[in-house]
Amino acid sequence: MLTTIPYSQINPAPWKHPSELAMVRDWFYPEHISRNFFDLASSSSHIDRRQDAINLVSLWRFHEPKLNHALISTANLTDAILHDQPSKRDNLSDTALRSIYAMAFCRFVNALVDRDVRRSSTTTIAKDNVATEAEADAGCGPHRGQSSMYAHALELGLPDTFVELRHQAIHEEMPSLEVLRMRTGEALEWLWQRWWKFNVKGSAQPALSEWEERHKQWQSAAEGEGGQNQLGQGWVMHFSR
């Protein structure tokens, strides 16, 4: 049985109202049923707002440095995928792209299983309740740290393959792009199942309607003096509370 504590009970929210968080949820996971995080930009059925979601999470993090790890990881993992789109990938070597994926993935895993950083990051993650804190901190011999990471992963229902990929990326040869892409998609799905669907409820429509109206105003203003700079300033001012 999964258990979790709502994020709203743990941290002050940097967003204006819950529908704003729901809007970001929908931008990160516009067609969750499709489960294909890599083809969204090429879909003609909707506008890809994932970069807008990343930008907004960055702004929230500016206002709230202790922003929940699940939000940050969703943004980082999605950013890695966007770097893999043709428009950006042409300017990146395979090594650079693999590094972007690996960095985002390792940060995601570290904040969940690393003993020194995880305690403030996992409170609102839905857990399986299969390991206690004492069991998670247990371990013996020279591999105690690694054993502890696997125990923490077990407690959270985090696949062993995630911990293994982190270990490989840090201590061994960099994983292939194929593996990194696959695990990144799996990580985003895991975040959806363990955080987003438990902590983010309700409709995004109120915030989305407001955002679309403001966006139209900024576009009109951008046609005058100031251009895109004025458009960007309006976006920041609106979401800066």
Contacts in CASP RR format, 6 or more apart in sequence:
PFRMAT RR
TARGET T0000
AUTHOR 0000-0000-0000
METHOD contacts of the structure
MODEL  1
MLTTIPYSQINPAPWKHPSELAMVRDWFYPEHISRNFFDLASSSSHIDRR
QDAINLVSLWRFHEPKLNHALISTANLTDAILHDQPSKRDNLSDTALRSI
YAMAFCRFVNALVDRDVRRSSTTTIAKDNVATEAEADAGCGPHRGQSSMY
AHALELGLPDTFVELRHQAIHEEMPSLEVLRMRTGEALEWLWQRWWKFNV
KGSAQPALSEWEERHKQWQSAAEGEGGQNQLGQGWVMHFSR
1 128 0 8 1.000
1 129 0 8 1.000
2 126 0 8 1.000
2 127 0 8 1.000
2 128 0 8 1.000
2 194 0 8 1.000
2 198 0 8 1.000
3 126 0 8 1.000
3 127 0 8 1.000
3 129 0 8 1.000
4 124 0 8 1.000
4 125 0 8 1.000
4 126 0 8 1.000
4 127 0 8 1.000
4 194 0 8 1.000
4 195 0 8 1.000
4 198 0 8 1.000
4 199 0 8 1.000
5 123 0 8 1.000
5 124 0 8 1.000
6 124 0 8 1.000
6 198 0 8 1.000
6 199 0 8 1.000
7 13 0 8 1.000
7 68 0 8 1.000
7 124 0 8 1.000
7 199 0 8 1.000
8 18 0 8 1.000
8 199 0 8 1.000
10 68 0 8 1.000
10 123 0 8 1.000
10 124 0 8 1.000
11 64 0 8 1.000
11 66 0 8 1.000
11 67 0 8 1.000
11 68 0 8 1.000
12 64 0 8 1.000
13 21 0 8 1.000
13 64 0 8 1.000
14 59 0 8 1.000
14 60 0 8 1.000
14 61 0 8 1.000
14 63 0 8 1.000
14 64 0 8 1.000
14 67 0 8 1.000
14 241 0 8 1.000
15 21 0 8 1.000
15 24 0 8 1.000
15 60 0 8 1.000
16 207 0 8 1.000
16 239 0 8 1.000
16 241 0 8 1.000
17 206 0 8 1.000
17 207 0 8 1.000
18 200 0 8 1.000
18 201 0 8 1.000
18 202 0 8 1.000
19 202 0 8 1.000
19 203 0 8 1.000
19 204 0 8 1.000
19 205 0 8 1.000
19 206 0 8 1.000
19 207 0 8 1.000
19 208 0 8 1.000
20 204 0 8 1.000
20 207 0 8 1.000
20 239 0 8 1.000
21 200 0 8 1.000
22 200 0 8 1.000
22 201 0 8 1.000
22 202 0 8 1.000
22 203 0 8 1.000
22 204 0 8 1.000
22 207 0 8 1.000
23 204 0 8 1.000
23 207 0 8 1.000
23 208 0 8 1.000
23 211 0 8 1.000
24 53 0 8 1.000
24 56 0 8 1.000
24 57 0 8 1.000
24 71 0 8 1.000
25 196 0 8 1.000
25 200 0 8 1.000
25 204 0 8 1.000
26 204 0 8 1.000
26 208 0 8 1.000
27 49 0 8 1.000
27 50 0 8 1.000
27 52 0 8 1.000
27 53 0 8 1.000
28 50 0 8 1.000
28 53 0 8 1.000
28 74 0 8 1.000
28 75 0 8 1.000
28 78 0 8 1.000
28 188 0 8 1.000
28 196 0 8 1.000
29 188 0 8 1.000
29 192 0 8 1.000
29 196 0 8 1.000
30 40 0 8 1.000
30 46 0 8 1.000
30 48 0 8 1.000
30 49 0 8 1.000
30 50 0 8 1.000
31 40 0 8 1.000
31 43 0 8 1.000
31 45 0 8 1.000
31 46 0 8 1.000
32 192 0 8 1.000
35 189 0 8 1.000
37 78 0 8 1.000
37 81 0 8 1.000
37 184 0 8 1.000
37 185 0 8 1.000
37 188 0 8 1.000
38 81 0 8 1.000
38 84 0 8 1.000
38 181 0 8 1.000
38 185 0 8 1.000
40 48 0 8 1.000
40 50 0 8 1.000
41 48 0 8 1.000
41 50 0 8 1.000
41 82 0 8 1.000
41 85 0 8 1.000
50 78 0 8 1.000
50 81 0 8 1.000
50 82 0 8 1.000
51 82 0 8 1.000
53 75 0 8 1.000
53 78 0 8 1.000
54 75 0 8 1.000
54 78 0 8 1.000
54 79 0 8 1.000
54 82 0 8 1.000
55 235 0 8 1.000
56 239 0 8 1.000
57 67 0 8 1.000
57 71 0 8 1.000
57 72 0 8 1.000
57 74 0 8 1.000
57 75 0 8 1.000
58 75 0 8 1.000
59 236 0 8 1.000
59 239 0 8 1.000
59 240 0 8 1.000
60 67 0 8 1.000
60 71 0 8 1.000
61 67 0 8 1.000
61 72 0 8 1.000
63 240 0 8 1.000
63 241 0 8 1.000
66 120 0 8 1.000
68 121 0 8 1.000
68 124 0 8 1.000
68 195 0 8 1.000
69 111 0 8 1.000
69 112 0 8 1.000
69 121 0 8 1.000
69 122 0 8 1.000
70 124 0 8 1.000
70 125 0 8 1.000
70 191 0 8 1.000
70 194 0 8 1.000
70 195 0 8 1.000
70 196 0 8 1.000
70 199 0 8 1.000
72 107 0 8 1.000
72 111 0 8 1.000
73 104 0 8 1.000
73 107 0 8 1.000
73 108 0 8 1.000
73 111 0 8 1.000
73 187 0 8 1.000
73 191 0 8 1.000
74 188 0 8 1.000
74 191 0 8 1.000
74 196 0 8 1.000
76 103 0 8 1.000
76 104 0 8 1.000
76 107 0 8 1.000
76 108 0 8 1.000
77 104 0 8 1.000
77 105 0 8 1.000
77 108 0 8 1.000
77 184 0 8 1.000
77 185 0 8 1.000
77 187 0 8 1.000
77 188 0 8 1.000
77 191 0 8 1.000
78 188 0 8 1.000
79 100 0 8 1.000
79 104 0 8 1.000
80 100 0 8 1.000
80 101 0 8 1.000
80 103 0 8 1.000
80 104 0 8 1.000
80 105 0 8 1.000
80 184 0 8 1.000
81 181 0 8 1.000
81 184 0 8 1.000
81 185 0 8 1.000
82 88 0 8 1.000
83 89 0 8 1.000
83 92 0 8 1.000
83 97 0 8 1.000
83 100 0 8 1.000
84 97 0 8 1.000
84 101 0 8 1.000
84 181 0 8 1.000
89 97 0 8 1.000
92 100 0 8 1.000
94 177 0 8 1.000
95 174 0 8 1.000
97 177 0 8 1.000
98 174 0 8 1.000
98 175 0 8 1.000
98 176 0 8 1.000
98 177 0 8 1.000
98 180 0 8 1.000
99 174 0 8 1.000
101 177 0 8 1.000
101 180 0 8 1.000
101 181 0 8 1.000
101 184 0 8 1.000
102 169 0 8 1.000
102 174 0 8 1.000
102 175 0 8 1.000
102 180 0 8 1.000
104 184 0 8 1.000
105 162 0 8 1.000
105 165 0 8 1.000
105 166 0 8 1.000
105 169 0 8 1.000
105 180 0 8 1.000
105 183 0 8 1.000
105 184 0 8 1.000
105 187 0 8 1.000
106 166 0 8 1.000
106 169 0 8 1.000
106 170 0 8 1.000
108 162 0 8 1.000
108 187 0 8 1.000
109 158 0 8 1.000
109 162 0 8 1.000
109 163 0 8 1.000
109 165 0 8 1.000
109 166 0 8 1.000
110 117 0 8 1.000
110 166 0 8 1.000
111 117 0 8 1.000
111 118 0 8 1.000
111 121 0 8 1.000
112 118 0 8 1.000
112 121 0 8 1.000
112 122 0 8 1.000
112 125 0 8 1.000
112 152 0 8 1.000
112 153 0 8 1.000
112 156 0 8 1.000
112 158 0 8 1.000
113 148 0 8 1.000
113 149 0 8 1.000
113 150 0 8 1.000
113 152 0 8 1.000
113 153 0 8 1.000
113 156 0 8 1.000
113 158 0 8 1.000
113 163 0 8 1.000
113 166 0 8 1.000
114 149 0 8 1.000
115 137 0 8 1.000
115 145 0 8 1.000
115 148 0 8 1.000
115 149 0 8 1.000
115 152 0 8 1.000
118 152 0 8 1.000
122 156 0 8 1.000
124 195 0 8 1.000
124 198 0 8 1.000
124 199 0 8 1.000
125 156 0 8 1.000
125 194 0 8 1.000
125 195 0 8 1.000
126 193 0 8 1.000
126 194 0 8 1.000
126 195 0 8 1.000
126 198 0 8 1.000
127 155 0 8 1.000
127 156 0 8 1.000
127 157 0 8 1.000
128 154 0 8 1.000
128 155 0 8 1.000
128 156 0 8 1.000
128 157 0 8 1.000
129 155 0 8 1.000
130 154 0 8 1.000
130 155 0 8 1.000
130 157 0 8 1.000
131 151 0 8 1.000
131 152 0 8 1.000
131 154 0 8 1.000
131 155 0 8 1.000
132 155 0 8 1.000
135 151 0 8 1.000
135 155 0 8 1.000
136 148 0 8 1.000
136 151 0 8 1.000
136 152 0 8 1.000
136 154 0 8 1.000
136 155 0 8 1.000
137 148 0 8 1.000
137 151 0 8 1.000
138 147 0 8 1.000
138 148 0 8 1.000
138 151 0 8 1.000
139 145 0 8 1.000
139 147 0 8 1.000
139 148 0 8 1.000
139 151 0 8 1.000
140 147 0 8 1.000
146 167 0 8 1.000
149 163 0 8 1.000
150 160 0 8 1.000
150 163 0 8 1.000
152 158 0 8 1.000
153 159 0 8 1.000
153 160 0 8 1.000
153 162 0 8 1.000
153 163 0 8 1.000
156 194 0 8 1.000
157 194 0 8 1.000
158 190 0 8 1.000
159 186 0 8 1.000
159 190 0 8 1.000
161 183 0 8 1.000
161 186 0 8 1.000
162 183 0 8 1.000
162 186 0 8 1.000
162 187 0 8 1.000
162 190 0 8 1.000
165 175 0 8 1.000
165 179 0 8 1.000
165 180 0 8 1.000
165 183 0 8 1.000
168 174 0 8 1.000
168 175 0 8 1.000
169 175 0 8 1.000
175 183 0 8 1.000
211 238 0 8 1.000
214 234 0 8 1.000
214 235 0 8 1.000
214 238 0 8 1.000
215 235 0 8 1.000
218 230 0 8 1.000
218 231 0 8 1.000
218 232 0 8 1.000
218 234 0 8 1.000
218 235 0 8 1.000
219 231 0 8 1.000
221 227 0 8 1.000
221 230 0 8 1.000
221 231 0 8 1.000
221 234 0 8 1.000
222 228 0 8 1.000
222 230 0 8 1.000
222 231 0 8 1.000
224 230 0 8 1.000
END
